[in-house]
Amino acid sequence: MSLDPQAQQLNDAIAASHPQVLEMLSKRGKAIYFPKLGVLAQSADAQGKDINATIGIALEEDGAPLVLPSLADAIKLPKANAFTYAPSPGRPDLRKLWKEMIVKKSPSLAGKAISTPVVTTALTHGISMAAYLFCDENDTVFIPSLYWENYDLAVTLATGAKLETFNTFTPAGGFDVEALRAKLAGGKRGGKKIVSLNFPNNPSGYTPTVEEAAGIVKVLTEAAQAGDKVVVLLDDAYFGLVFAPGVYEESVFAPLADAHENLLAVKIDGATKEDYVWGFRVGFLTYGIKGGTPALYEALEAKTGGAIRGNISNSSHPAQSLLLAAWSSPGYAAEKQRAFDLLKKRYDKVRSILDAHPEYAEAFVPLPFNSGYFMCVRPLKADAEALRKKLLVDYSTGTVNFGGILRVAFSATPTDKLEKLFDNLYKAAKELG
C-alpha cells in the first residue's frame, strides 16, 4: 500500500529521532496522518476572514452558533464552548492542563520529555486508538490473566491481535513480576513486544507495591535492553484511588517514560473514573520514551489525531469545556478529596467486614485488593455463575462473574449495605456448596 505523502512525512520525522518507534507502529499506524491539506487546513486558512464558508456548522446571522434554545438554556457554557466542533486532538488548553496534572500526580515525571496528551472519547476509545496505532493482525499483546473484558473487543476483534495472558498474582498474593518476565523472555529477541497493564486493576482492584512496581519497570527495561521494541499500554482508568500503605502511588508511566530508547510508554487515562464523570467520555493518550524529541511527539500526536479524525472526528466539546472549568475551580481539590474519602471509607469497611468474619473463608476467599473501585472473591465450592444468579434471585444482590470469580463494586455500594452484601454472598455460597 502506497503511503500518503503526509503519512510519509510523519514517518520520516519519527525515523529521524527514534527509528525503533517506527517499527512499533502497526500498518495502520504507519499509514495514518492528520490531514493538514484538506478541509481542516482550508478552514483554518479562512479563520478571521469577513466571509468564511468553509466549515460544516450552521451560524446565526451575527456569527454565533445556531442552536436550539431548549438545549442552550440547559447548558451554562458559552455557545462556542459547547456547540461547535472541538479539534480532533482535543482542546489545546485542556490538553496542556491535563499534562500539568499528570506531572503533579506523578511528581517523578517532572523534567521528563513526554508528549502533550491527545483527547479521546474516554478510556475505551483510548485503548482502541492505541490498538489501531500499534497492533497488527497476529501481533501478541501480553496482559495479566485478570483483565477487563472490553480488551477482547477493542484489541482482538478490532485488530486481529491476540491477547496472551500471564499469571496476575503469586501464591503469596502479590503481583507476579516473574510471570511477566517469562512472557517477555519467550520468542525471538529484537521484535516488537506489546504489554498491557491496568492499575488499579479491573476486576481485582489491585495496584503493585513500591517494590513490585520497581520490578515491573526492571523487567520491561531489560527486555528493551535485550533489543526488543517494547510498547507498554498503561490503562490508568482508576489512577489515584490507592487506599493501602506501601502501594505505588504514581503511574508506572512515570519511570517508564524515559526508561530506554526501545521502550515506548503509552499512558491511557482520563476523567471518567478519576473525576467521576462516567457519561462525559473524556480520556487522553500520552507518550513517553527516553530521548523523546518534540518532533517525535508531534508526529505521534498527529498520527493519533488522524486516527481519531478518521474514527469519530472529535470528542465532545461541552464535556471538555466543563472539565476545564472544573479543573480550574478553586474548590476542585477539596471536592476530589471528599470523593476519595468516601471510597476509602467503603474500602476500609470491606476490610473490617472480612476481618470480622473468619467463617467466610469456608465459602470464598478474597483476591488481593488495595485500590480502585472493586474487589473480587473466588468461591471455594460454589460455581461462580450459579452463585451470581442465586444472589440475584434469592438475595436481590448483583455481582459480576469474571470467569470463576465474582467482582464486587464497593464503589457503587452504600457503606451501610456492605455488611449485608457479604453476608448474602456467604449464605448463598454455603447453600450452593
C-alpha positions in Angstrom: 0.0 0.0 0.0 1.4 3.4 -1.0 1.5 5.9 1.7 0.1 9.4 1.5 2.9 12.0 1.5 1.6 13.4 4.7 1.9 10.0 6.4 5.4 9.5 4.9 6.4 12.9 6.3 5.4 11.9 9.8 7.2 8.5 9.4 10.3 10.3 8.3 10.2 12.6 11.4 9.8 9.5 13.7 12.6 7.7 11.9 14.9 10.7 12.2 14.5 10.7 16.0 13.6 7.1 17.1 13.6 4.7 14.2 12.6 1.9 16.6 9.3 3.7 17.3 8.5 3.4 13.6 9.0 -0.4 13.9 6.5 -0.4 16.8 3.7 1.1 14.7 1.2 -1.1 13.1 0.5 -1.0 9.3 -2.4 1.4 10.1 -0.2 3.4 12.4 2.4 3.9 9.7 -0.3 4.8 7.2 -2.3 7.3 9.3 -1.8 11.0 9.3 -3.6 14.1 10.5 -4.9 15.8 7.3 -3.2 19.2 7.0 -4.1 19.8 3.4 -7.8 19.1 3.3 -11.0 20.6 4.8 -9.5 21.3 8.2 -6.5 23.2 6.9 -8.5 25.2 4.4 -11.0 26.1 7.2 -8.0 27.2 9.3 -6.8 29.4 6.5 -10.2 31.1 6.5 -10.3 31.9 10.2 -10.9 35.7 10.7 -12.0 36.3 7.2 -15.0 38.5 6.5 -16.8 35.6 4.9 -15.9 32.0 6.0 -17.9 29.5 4.0 -15.6 26.5 4.8 -16.7 24.5 7.8 -19.8 22.4 8.2 -21.5 24.1 11.0 -24.5 26.5 11.0 -24.3 30.0 12.4 -26.7 32.7 13.4 -26.8 35.9 11.3 -24.4 37.5 13.9 -21.9 34.6 13.5 -22.8 32.9 16.8 -23.5 29.1 16.6 -27.1 28.4 15.5 -28.5 26.3 18.4 -31.9 25.3 19.8 -32.9 27.4 22.8 -34.2 24.4 24.6 -30.6 23.0 24.5 -28.8 26.3 25.0 -30.9 27.0 28.1 -29.8 23.7 29.7 -26.1 24.3 29.2 -24.4 27.0 31.2 -21.5 27.4 28.8 -20.7 29.9 26.1 -22.2 28.6 22.9 -18.8 28.4 21.2 -17.6 26.1 24.0 -20.4 23.7 23.7 -22.0 23.5 20.3 -19.1 23.9 17.9 -16.6 21.1 16.9 -13.6 20.6 19.2 -10.3 19.9 17.4 -9.7 16.2 16.7 -6.8 16.1 19.1 -8.9 17.9 21.7 -9.0 21.5 23.1 -5.4 22.8 23.3 -5.9 24.4 26.7 -7.4 21.2 28.1 -4.5 19.1 26.8 -2.0 21.5 28.3 -3.7 21.4 31.6 -4.0 17.6 31.7 -0.3 17.3 31.0 0.4 19.6 34.0 -2.0 17.5 36.1 -0.3 14.2 35.1 3.1 15.6 36.3 1.5 16.9 39.5 0.0 13.4 40.2 3.3 11.6 39.4 6.0 14.0 40.6 8.9 11.9 39.3 7.7 12.9 35.7 9.0 16.5 36.4 11.6 17.4 33.8 11.0 14.4 31.6 10.1 14.9 28.0 6.6 13.5 27.3 4.1 14.3 24.6 1.1 16.6 25.0 -1.9 14.4 25.8 -4.4 13.8 22.9 -8.1 13.7 23.8 -10.0 10.5 23.2 -13.6 9.6 23.9 -12.7 8.1 27.3 -10.6 5.0 28.1 -12.3 2.6 25.7 -11.7 4.8 22.8 -8.1 5.4 24.0 -7.5 1.7 24.1 -9.0 1.3 20.7 -6.8 4.1 19.2 -3.7 2.7 20.8 -4.5 -0.7 19.3 -5.1 0.9 16.0 -1.7 2.5 16.1 0.4 -0.4 17.4 -1.4 -3.7 16.9 -1.3 -5.6 13.7 -3.1 -8.8 12.9 -1.3 -11.7 14.5 0.6 -9.5 17.0 0.6 -10.7 20.6 -0.4 -8.5 23.5 0.8 -9.7 26.9 -1.8 -9.0 29.6 -2.4 -10.1 33.1 -4.9 -13.0 33.4 -7.3 -10.8 35.2 -8.3 -8.1 32.7 -11.3 -6.0 31.6 -13.3 -8.0 29.0 -13.6 -4.9 26.7 -10.0 -5.7 25.6 -11.3 -8.6 23.7 -13.4 -6.2 21.6 -11.1 -3.3 21.4 -7.9 -5.3 20.6 -8.6 -8.8 19.5 -11.7 -8.4 17.4 -10.9 -4.9 16.1 -7.2 -5.5 15.1 -6.8 -9.3 14.9 -4.1 -9.2 17.6 -4.0 -11.9 20.2 -4.2 -11.4 23.9 -1.8 -13.8 25.7 -2.2 -13.8 29.5 0.3 -14.2 32.3 -0.5 -15.0 35.9 -1.7 -12.0 37.8 -0.9 -12.9 41.3 1.8 -15.0 43.1 0.6 -17.6 45.7 1.7 -15.1 48.3 -0.8 -12.6 46.9 1.5 -10.1 45.2 1.7 -9.1 41.5 3.5 -11.8 39.6 6.5 -9.9 38.2 8.3 -13.2 37.2 5.3 -14.3 35.1 5.7 -11.1 33.1 9.4 -11.7 32.8 8.8 -15.2 31.5 6.4 -13.9 28.8 8.9 -11.3 27.6 11.8 -13.7 27.6 9.9 -16.1 25.2 10.3 -15.9 21.4 12.9 -14.1 19.3 14.7 -11.1 20.6 14.6 -7.9 18.6 11.0 -7.9 17.5 8.0 -5.9 18.7 6.5 -6.9 22.1 3.4 -5.3 23.4 2.4 -5.3 27.1 -0.9 -4.1 28.5 -1.0 -3.2 32.2 -4.0 -1.8 34.1 -3.5 -0.3 37.6 -5.6 -0.2 39.8 -6.6 -3.5 38.0 -10.1 -4.1 36.8 -11.5 -6.5 38.1 -9.3 -7.2 41.1 -8.7 -3.7 42.5 -5.0 -4.3 42.9 -2.1 -1.9 42.4 1.5 -3.1 42.8 3.5 -2.2 45.8 6.5 0.1 45.5 8.8 -3.0 45.2 6.6 -4.7 42.7 6.4 -1.5 40.5 10.1 -1.3 40.5 10.3 -5.0 39.5 7.8 -4.3 36.6 9.9 -1.4 35.3 13.1 -3.5 35.6 11.6 -6.4 33.6 10.3 -4.2 30.9 13.6 -2.3 30.7 15.6 -5.5 30.5 13.6 -6.6 27.5 14.3 -3.3 25.8 18.0 -3.6 26.6 18.0 -7.0 25.0 16.8 -5.5 21.8 13.1 -5.9 21.9 10.9 -3.0 20.7 8.6 -2.8 23.7 5.3 -0.9 23.6 3.7 -0.7 27.1 0.0 0.3 27.1 -0.8 1.7 30.6 -4.5 1.7 31.3 -4.7 4.2 34.2 -8.5 4.3 34.4 -8.7 4.3 38.2 -5.5 6.2 38.8 -5.1 7.9 42.2 -7.5 5.7 44.1 -4.9 4.0 46.3 -6.2 3.0 49.8 -3.4 1.0 51.5 0.1 1.8 52.7 3.1 0.6 50.7 1.3 0.8 47.3 3.0 2.6 44.4 1.1 5.8 44.2 2.5 7.2 40.9 1.6 5.9 37.5 4.1 3.3 36.2 4.2 5.6 33.2 6.5 7.9 35.2 9.5 5.6 35.4 8.9 4.0 32.0 8.6 7.4 30.2 12.4 7.6 30.0 13.5 4.0 30.8 15.0 3.1 27.4 15.1 4.1 23.7 13.5 0.8 22.8 10.6 1.2 25.2 7.6 3.4 24.3 5.2 4.0 27.2 1.6 4.9 26.3 -0.5 6.3 29.1 -4.2 5.9 28.6 -6.2 7.8 31.2 -9.0 10.3 31.7 -11.6 11.9 33.8 -14.2 9.1 33.7 -13.3 7.4 36.9 -10.8 9.9 38.3 -13.3 12.8 38.3 -16.5 10.7 38.5 -17.9 11.8 35.1 -18.7 8.5 33.5 -21.0 10.0 30.9 -18.6 12.7 29.8 -16.4 10.3 27.9 -13.2 12.3 28.0 -9.9 10.4 28.1 -6.3 11.0 27.0 -3.3 9.3 25.2 0.2 10.4 26.2 3.5 9.1 25.0 6.9 8.8 26.7 10.3 7.4 25.6 13.9 8.0 26.6 15.3 10.8 24.4 11.9 11.7 23.1 12.1 14.9 20.9 9.4 17.5 20.1 9.5 16.3 16.5 8.8 12.7 17.6 6.0 13.6 19.9 4.4 16.0 17.4 4.4 13.1 14.8 2.8 10.7 17.3 0.2 13.3 18.3 -0.6 13.9 14.6 -1.0 10.2 13.9 -3.2 9.9 17.0 -5.2 12.9 15.9 -5.6 11.4 12.4 -6.8 8.1 13.8 -9.4 9.9 15.9 -10.4 12.1 12.9 -11.0 9.0 10.8 -12.8 7.2 13.6 -15.1 9.7 15.4 -13.9 13.0 14.0 -13.6 14.6 17.5 -14.6 14.2 21.1 -17.4 16.0 23.0 -16.7 19.8 23.1 -19.1 20.5 26.0 -17.6 17.8 28.1 -14.1 19.1 27.6 -15.2 22.6 28.4 -17.0 21.6 31.6 -13.9 19.7 32.8 -11.7 22.6 32.0 -13.9 24.8 34.2 -13.9 22.2 37.0 -10.1 21.7 37.0 -9.7 25.4 37.1 -12.1 25.8 40.0 -10.7 26.8 43.5 -12.8 24.1 45.1 -11.7 21.2 42.9 -9.1 19.7 45.2 -11.4 19.7 48.2 -14.2 18.1 46.1 -11.8 15.4 44.9 -10.7 14.7 48.5 -14.3 14.3 49.7 -15.0 11.7 46.9 -11.7 9.9 47.7 -12.5 9.8 51.4 -15.9 8.2 50.7 -14.4 5.4 48.6 -11.7 4.8 51.1 -14.3 4.6 53.9 -16.0 1.8 51.9 -12.7 0.1 51.2 -11.9 0.2 55.0 -15.4 -1.2 55.7 -14.9 -4.1 53.4 -11.6 -4.9 55.1 -13.1 -4.7 58.5 -16.0 -7.0 57.5 -13.7 -9.6 56.1 -11.5 -9.4 59.2 -14.6 -9.8 61.5 -15.9 -12.9 59.7 -13.3 -15.7 59.5 -16.1 -18.1 58.7 -16.3 -16.5 55.2 -13.2 -18.5 54.4 -15.3 -21.6 54.4 -17.2 -20.3 51.3 -14.9 -17.9 49.4 -11.5 -16.2 49.5 -10.9 -12.5 48.6 -8.3 -11.8 45.9 -5.6 -9.2 46.8 -7.1 -5.7 46.6 -5.8 -2.3 47.7 -7.2 0.4 45.4 -9.8 1.4 42.7 -13.5 0.6 42.6 -13.5 -3.1 43.0 -12.6 -6.3 44.9 -13.1 -9.9 43.9 -13.8 -13.1 45.7 -13.2 -16.7 44.5 -15.9 -19.2 45.5 -14.3 -22.3 47.0 -17.1 -24.8 46.3 -19.9 -23.0 44.5 -19.9 -22.4 40.8 -19.4 -18.6 40.3 -22.1 -18.2 37.7 -24.6 -20.2 39.7 -23.7 -18.1 42.7 -24.1 -14.9 40.8 -27.6 -16.0 39.7 -28.6 -17.2 43.2 -27.6 -13.8 44.6 -29.8 -12.1 42.1 -32.8 -14.3 42.5 -32.8 -15.1 46.2 -30.9 -12.2 47.8 -31.6 -9.3 45.4 -27.8 -8.7 45.1 -25.9 -8.1 41.9 -22.3 -9.0 41.3 -20.2 -9.7 38.1 -18.8 -13.1 37.2 -15.3 -12.9 35.7 -14.5 -16.4 34.6 -14.8 -18.1 38.0 -14.5 -15.1 40.4 -17.1 -12.6 41.4 -16.4 -8.9 41.2 -17.9 -6.6 43.9 -18.1 -2.9 43.2 -17.8 -1.4 46.7 -17.6 2.0 44.8 -21.3 1.6 43.9 -22.5 0.1 47.2 -23.6 2.4 50.1 -21.5 1.8 53.1 -24.4 0.7 55.3 -25.2 -2.1 52.8 -21.7 -3.6 52.6 -22.1 -5.9 55.6 -25.4 -7.3 54.1 -23.7 -7.7 50.7 -21.0 -10.0 52.1 -23.5 -11.8 54.4 -25.6 -12.5 51.4 -22.6 -13.7 49.5 -21.6 -16.1 52.3 -25.1 -17.5 52.8 -25.7 -18.1 49.0 -22.3 -19.7 48.6 -23.0 -22.0 51.6 -26.3 -23.0 50.2 -24.8 -23.9 46.9 -21.7 -25.6 48.3 
